[in-house]
Amino acid sequence: MIRWLDDKAIAGHAAQHRQGDDHPMRRVTRRAAGVEAGGWDDGARDEVRHLFGALASEWHTRTSPERRQVVVDALDRGLAALGHAPAGLAVEPGSGTGAYSSELASRWDQAVAVELTPEMLRLAPPAPSARVLADASRLPLADDAANAIVLVNMFLFPDEVARVVAPDGVVVWVNSSGEQTPIHLPPEEVAAALPGQWGGVAARAGAGLWSVVQRTG
């Protein structure tokens, strides 16, 4: 079950994208999460690596203080609403050039940023998060290793997320342009896609949308 919190206004924040369900990354998102048939295969992996590799040099133009506020709202209000205290390890799959890594590193004891695209990783600062080149569908981490997995405009791999996040851990899902984000799932679909029973909170922040969920059974 998802409980919706009050909206948070973010002055000057508008959706950066105007995309619908026919966007190729929307289809990949739904396949990766198991919402639609097809799954995550070599073709999807290569498509994503090629697309984001080509975008890496301009990726910094897609960040803004307003988009950061969406992430901060998820981490602050979302964790507080669940009574979850950051501790141990936070994992950031799909970290790109590291625009939000400092937000994780400032809250958790350790932060690891995982990125599929070498071009993105080369442009990311070496700190404060440790940087790992890997496919997030097969994270190089032990079972139950993470206190939190934070997905900002990133694909959801439900089985792998459930494997890596600790029993009392949380999954943070952020779409900084809400439904207009190409890599988008509604909060209810995020919770339903994860194996087992999950629940939590969700909210709109400016034009963005986020949810924080944890196991309920």
Secondary structure, 3 states (H helix, E strand, C coil): CEEECCCECCCCCCCCCCCCCCCHHHHHHHHHCCCCCCCCCHHHHHHHHHHHHHHHHHHHHHCCHHHHHHHHHHHHHHHHHCCCCCCCEEEEECCCCCCCHHHHHCCCCEEEEEECCHHHHHHCCCCCCEEEECCHHHCCCCCCCEEEEEEECCCCCHHHHHHHEEEEEEEEEEECCHHHCCCCCCHHHHHHHCCCCEEEEEEEECCEEEEEEEECC
